[in-house]
Amino acid sequence: MSSVSDDGDIVPEREQPLTGGRVTPGVVRVGETVRRPVRGNSDFVHRLLAHLEAAGFEGAPRYLGSDDEGREMFSFLPGVVPDELDATLSDDTLAAAARLMRRFHDATKGSAVAGSHEVVCHGDLSPCNFVFDGGKPVAMIDFDAAAPGGRLDDLGYALFLWLNLGTDGPPAREQARRLRLFCDAYRCEGDGMPSSSG
C-alpha cells in the first residue's frame, strides 16, 4: 500500500507494530489497515466477518483480502486496546461490554456460520480483545478462537475476566452485584438463558 507525497512521488506506507492487547507476532498497522499472518482458523474468520458485515454488526473489523505478502488485511479500528486486565472497570463499562457481546451473538444466531449451534462464539472475550473509545468497549478483535457453540460457552469465560471473579477479586457481595449487572445488560433471561436473579 502506498500514498502520494506533496511532490507527486509514490511513497510506501510505513508498517507500525501494534501495541496493546496480547498482540500476535507479525501484526502491523499499514495506513488504515491491519496486516497479520494467516492462521489455521483464517477461512472461518473470513466467513464470520463477512457475515457480521452483512448483518450490520459494526463492532468487528472488516476482512479486506490479502496483501502482496500473503498477509490477511483487516480494517483498522481506532481506539485503545488494553494490554492488561483491569479489575476496576466501571458499571457502565461492564454493561456496555455485555450489550456488545449480546449484539455479536445475536448477529450470528441461526446463521450459516453458526451451523447447527446456537451462535458463533468469539472464544476469547477478554477485555484485551476489545477496542475501547472513551473508556467504553466499542468493538471486538482477534477472532482466532472463534467457532460455533453456545452463548454460555463465551459468557462463562467473559464473566470471569471482565468481573475479576474469584478469591482475589472484590468481596462476594460486590461480585454478585456486578454479575447481576452484567447478566441484566446481556439480557440473560430468555433464549434458554438462565435468569440473573435465579
VOGU-3710 file (C-alpha; in Angstrom, 3 decimals, decimal comma):
1> mssvsddgdi> 0,000/0,000/0,000  1,302/3,467/-0,772  0,438/7,152/-0,695  1,377/10,138/-2,836  3,703/12,795/-1,451  3,315/16,556/-1,972  5,847/16,221/-4,810  3,728/13,604/-6,558  6,059/10,753/-5,633  4,579/7,421/-4,563
11> vpereqpltg> 5,653/6,669/-1,005  5,120/3,210/0,533  3,162/3,421/3,764  5,147/2,525/6,817  4,373/-0,579/8,869  3,738/0,151/12,530  3,808/-2,713/15,030  0,596/-2,669/17,039  0,707/-2,251/20,803  -1,914/-3,050/23,396
21> grvtpgvvrv> -3,721/-6,313/23,876  -1,736/-9,506/23,645  -0,586/-8,976/20,104  0,067/-11,895/17,792  3,629/-11,714/16,394  3,758/-10,155/12,946  0,645/-7,990/13,321  1,200/-4,473/11,987  -0,775/-1,417/11,008  -0,355/-0,075/7,475
31> getvrrpvrg> -2,385/3,081/6,920  -5,992/2,294/7,809  -5,458/-1,468/7,649  -4,135/-4,182/9,947  -1,957/-6,904/8,395  -1,354/-10,256/10,032  -0,088/-13,724/9,115  -2,670/-16,282/8,022  -3,768/-18,532/10,885  -5,264/-22,023/10,994
41> nsdfvhrlla> -8,768/-20,647/11,554  -8,499/-17,882/8,943  -11,055/-19,221/6,451  -13,732/-19,450/9,132  -12,852/-15,990/10,471  -13,179/-14,505/6,976  -16,644/-16,035/6,597  -17,636/-14,861/10,064  -16,516/-11,274/9,472  -18,300/-11,200/6,106
51> hleaagfega> -21,463/-12,414/7,826  -21,153/-9,793/10,584  -20,724/-7,045/7,998  -23,775/-8,237/6,051  -25,760/-8,395/9,302  -24,890/-4,775/10,093  -22,772/-5,571/13,150  -20,272/-2,720/13,410  -18,299/-3,997/16,389  -15,751/-6,028/14,403
61> prylgsddeg> -13,111/-5,326/11,760  -13,814/-5,965/8,092  -11,796/-8,516/6,166  -10,223/-6,795/3,152  -8,407/-9,668/1,424  -4,682/-10,404/1,236  -1,720/-8,143/0,559  1,248/-8,801/-1,746  2,983/-10,731/1,039  0,034/-13,073/1,561
71> remfsflpgv> -0,947/-11,497/4,872  -4,572/-11,006/5,837  -5,806/-7,427/5,701  -8,456/-6,047/8,042  -9,866/-2,589/8,583  -8,161/-0,703/11,393  -10,441/0,135/14,315  -9,347/3,317/16,109  -9,299/3,319/19,884  -7,404/1,782/22,779
81> vpdeldatls> -6,789/-1,926/23,348  -5,738/-2,638/26,955  -2,669/-4,794/27,413  -3,670/-5,975/30,894  -6,901/-6,965/32,613  -8,463/-4,200/34,703  -10,193/-5,255/37,917  -11,708/-1,794/38,436  -13,951/-1,492/35,378  -16,950/0,752/35,985
91> ddtlaaaarl> -20,540/-0,441/35,945  -21,137/1,483/32,707  -18,154/-0,208/31,059  -19,279/-3,672/32,161  -22,809/-3,055/30,892  -21,502/-1,756/27,549  -19,341/-4,873/27,169  -22,275/-7,171/27,919  -24,506/-5,381/25,399  -21,804/-5,628/22,719
101> mrrfhdatkg> -21,389/-9,364/23,360  -25,150/-9,822/23,123  -25,280/-7,991/19,763  -22,434/-10,159/18,469  -24,131/-13,382/19,496  -27,499/-12,232/18,165  -25,915/-11,363/14,810  -24,724/-14,970/14,408  -27,795/-16,778/15,768  -29,393/-19,027/13,126
111> savagshevv> -26,709/-18,199/10,565  -24,771/-20,435/8,208  -21,579/-19,731/10,161  -23,237/-20,974/13,364  -24,446/-24,115/11,593  -26,400/-26,363/13,927  -25,138/-24,492/17,005  -26,821/-21,705/18,913  -24,406/-18,921/17,908  -20,798/-18,334/16,950
121> chgdlspcnf> -18,557/-17,886/19,985  -15,661/-15,441/19,904  -13,697/-17,858/22,062  -11,635/-15,281/23,970  -13,854/-12,443/25,191  -11,114/-10,887/27,282  -11,057/-7,087/27,713  -7,672/-7,342/25,953  -9,544/-8,312/22,753  -11,790/-5,250/22,768
131> vfdggkpvam> -11,262/-1,776/21,353  -12,239/0,990/23,786  -13,299/4,529/22,914  -13,839/6,997/25,736  -13,419/4,182/28,252  -16,200/2,066/26,711  -15,776/-1,120/24,650  -16,953/-0,473/21,090  -15,550/-3,395/19,084  -14,030/-6,872/19,306
141> idfdaaapgg> -10,817/-8,034/17,680  -8,762/-11,242/17,434  -11,258/-13,865/16,315  -8,640/-16,647/16,091  -10,557/-18,862/18,541  -14,000/-18,225/17,016  -16,159/-21,313/16,486  -19,813/-22,346/16,563  -21,085/-23,008/20,078  -23,447/-21,856/22,795
151> rlddlgyalf> -23,773/-18,413/24,344  -22,764/-19,730/27,755  -19,520/-21,101/26,303  -18,462/-17,490/25,680  -20,119/-15,849/28,648  -18,600/-18,018/31,373  -15,073/-17,042/30,354  -16,070/-13,424/29,728  -17,623/-13,106/33,195  -14,505/-14,488/34,861
161> lwlnlgtdgp> -12,243/-11,970/33,112  -14,418/-8,844/32,998  -15,662/-9,115/36,585  -12,474/-10,460/38,213  -14,378/-13,290/39,841  -12,645/-15,455/42,398  -10,830/-15,277/45,720  -8,542/-12,417/44,645  -11,453/-10,286/43,378  -13,758/-7,912/45,235
171> pareqarrlr> -15,894/-9,097/48,193  -18,506/-11,741/47,365  -21,441/-9,326/47,700  -19,825/-6,950/45,180  -19,031/-9,829/42,834  -22,685/-10,899/42,986  -23,854/-7,334/42,272  -21,539/-6,978/39,277  -22,522/-10,410/37,995  -26,205/-9,427/38,137
181> lfcdayrceg> -25,467/-6,117/36,397  -23,575/-7,863/33,589  -26,248/-10,530/33,095  -29,022/-7,931/33,075  -27,173/-5,894/30,431  -26,667/-9,040/28,327  -30,364/-9,859/28,843  -29,686/-13,355/30,097  -33,351/-14,172/30,605  -34,937/-15,768/27,552
191> dgmpsssg> -33,321/-17,707/24,689  -32,952/-20,583/27,123  -30,565/-18,479/29,201  -30,669/-18,619/32,997  -32,229/-15,688/34,823  -29,770/-13,321/36,502  -31,981/-13,452/39,584  -32,303/-17,242/39,653
//
